[in-house]
């Protein structure tokens, strides 16, 4: 991924790393768990052709710093801080696209009054996503140093990927090592999701929201998506035919088309 690197400080002083490329209306990307901003590489050329795109590294990974303790609300603050920075540069509110855990953070930021014009959310997780028994096993895997088992459990049981696909991913080159990211961030994020009230956040969001939903996504995704659709004052659902939770990788053109149609609206 090409672009200009820069850094800002969040409200608690945590450094947040950014990468910006392209031209056009400003668009902020907020990635999900077990990854860094390089996660957007498949979608990057589609979006930078239409927008000035900024991808942020969420706290605890990549070019961003971290804090001694964790609250999901601090991630809302991070998105707000980046949105404030970008909106000042653009002299107006920006658009935001969040995937998975990053979608929950984006929703929280919008609920807190971030300077956002439109918000697109691709399957934000919630308590339905992380059964208590699975969270306990995740902690046990990480405590025992069995990070491969933790990642496999997450991808198969939570994301719904076939076992053979997950096994094949072990030999696929990546731009970064997911193991330290998973060890440092996944247990705390899973804990936060067990009590996350997405409906309460949605009720205070005033911006138009697009909810992306994979046709083949795990059962928790349509449940949460339709709940948010009911609670958000203005929202629409865009289905991703033949895709699950990972269309950013597997069908970036379809994701870009859905985003382009939504963000093009005045």
N, C-alpha and C positions, 0 to 999 in steps of 0.2 A: 504494500500500500504506500502510495506517495502522498506527500502533503507537508504542511508546515507544522512543526511541533511548538507547543507553548504550554505554560502551566499557570494555573490560578490557585488561590487558596479558598477552601470552603469556609463556612462560618466558624468551624472549630479549629481552623488553622491547618487542616489536612491538605497536602498538595494534591491537586488533581491534574493529570496529564491529558492533553488534547492533541488531536491531529486534524488539520483542516485542509480541504482540497475542493476544487470546482468553482463554479460561478452560478449565480442565480440566487433565489430566495434562500435564507438560512435554514438549515435543517440539522438538528442534533440527534445523534444516534446513541442509545443507551443499551449496552449489551447485557446478556444474561449471566448465569452462573458458569463456573468452570472454564472461563475464557477471559480474553483481554480484547482491546479494541481491534486487534487484527482479525477478530472473528468476522468482521464485516467485509473481508476481502472479496468474496464472491459478488456481493451487492454493490461494492464501492464504485466500479465504473458506470453502472447504471444510474446511480444517484448523483454522482459528481458531474454527470453530463447535464443535469437539470438544476442542481442546487449547489450552493456553497455549503458543503457537508462538513460537520465537525463530529468526530467520534471521541468519546471520553473513555478513559480507563477508569472503571469503578474502583473505589478505595480497596486497598489490600491486594492489588495486582498491577502488573505492567509498570507503566510510568507514574502511577499514583502512589501516594503514601497511605498511611493507615493510622488509626488511633489505638490507644491502649485498651479500650472497651468498645463494644459494638451495640448500636441501635439501628434498626432499619430507618428510623426517622432521620438519622444523620445522612443516609443516602438520598432521602428526599432533599435535604439541605444542599447536598453536592449538586444534584441536578438543577436546583434553583440557582445556585451560585454560577454554574456554567451558563444557564439560560440568561441570567442577568448580564453576564459578561458579553455574550453574543448579541443580546438585544441592544445593548448600548452601542456596540459596533455597527449594528444594522439599523439603528435608530427606529426600532419597532419590535414587536413581539416575533418570536421565532416558532417554527414547527418542530415537533419532537416525535421520534419513533423509538419505542422501547420493545425489546424482545424478552420474553420469559421474566426472570427476576427483574431485569431492567425495565420491563413494562410496569411492574408493580411500583418500582421507584419513580417512574415517570408519572404514573397516576398520582402517587403521593405528592410529588412536586406540584402538579397542576392543582391539586386540592389545597396546597399551601399558598397558592396565588402566584406561582412562577409566571414570568412574562411569556406566555405561550399562546399562539394563535390557534393551532390545531394539534391534536394528539392522536397518534396511531399506536395501538397496543396489540402485540402479537402474543396471545395466550399468557397473560399474567397468572402466576400461581397463587395459591392460597392454602388454607388449612386442608382442603380436599386433596391437595397435591401430595401432602407429606403425612401419611398415617403415622401415629405415634410409634407403633412397633418398628416401622422402617427407620424413623429418626433414631431410635435407640440402637438399632443395628449399625447405622451409619457412624454414630459416635464410637461404637465398639470397634468397627473396622479401622477408623482413623487412629484411635488410641493404641491399637495393636500394630500400627504401621502398615496395614493391609490396604494401601491406597488403590491398587488395581481392583480389588474386590469392591471397594466403595464406589469407584467410578462405574464399574460394570453394573452394580446394583442400581445406581441412579439412572443410567442410560436405559436399562432393560425394564426395571419395575416402575420408574417414575415417568420417563420420557416415552417409553413404549417402543423402543427400537428392537428389532429382531436380534436374537442372540448371535446369529452368524454375522450380521452387520457389525455388531459391537466387536466381535472377535477380529474381523477384518480391519477395523479401525486401529488396532494395536500396531499394525505395520504401516500405517499411513503417515508420511512425514507431516509434521506440524510446525508452524512458525514459532511456537512457544511450548513449554513443558506444562501440561495441565496438572501434574501431581502436586506441586507446591500450592497452586491456586486452590485446588480442591481441599487440601489439608488445612489451609489457612482460613478459607471462607465458607465452604459448603456446610459444615456443621452449624455455624452461627446463623447462616441464612435459613437453613431448615428449621432451626429453633424459632426464628422470627416468624416464619410462615405459619406456625401452628396457632398463633393468636392474631394473625393479620385480619383486620376487618375491611375487606375491599369494598363492601357495600357502603360503609360509612364514608370512605374516601370518595367513592363515586358520586355520592349525593351532593357533595360540595363543589364538584367540577362544573364549570360553566361553559367551557370550550366544546366545540364539536369534537367527537371522538370516533375514530374508525377502529373496529375490533376485527383483527385478522384471525381466522380460525381454520385450521387444517381439517380437511375432510376425514383424514385417518388419524387424527390426534387422539391421545389417551382420554378416557372418559371424564377426567377432571376438567379438561380444557373446554369442552362445550358447556359443561355445567357452570363454570365460572364466567365464561363469555356471555351466556344468556342472562345470568344474574346481573352482570354489569350493564348489559343492554337495557334491562328493566330499570336499573337505578340511575343511570346517567340521564341528565336532562335532554341531551341531544347526541344520539349515537346511531351507527349503522354497522352491520356485520358484513364482512367480505370473506366469502369462502375460498379456500385454496384447494382446488380439485386435485385429488390424488396425492395430497401431501399430508404430513403430520406436523410435528412441532419444529422440524428442521428445514423448512422450505427456504430459509435464507441461504442455506448451502445447496439444497437440491433443486430449487426452482427460483433462483433470484430474479429472473425476468418477470415471473408472475407477481412476486412480491413488489417489485419496482413499479409494475403497471398499476397495481392496486393503490400504492402510495401516491403515484403520480396523479391519478384521477382525483384522489382525495385532497391532496395539497394544492392542486391547481384551482380549487374553488375559492372564490373571494369571501 
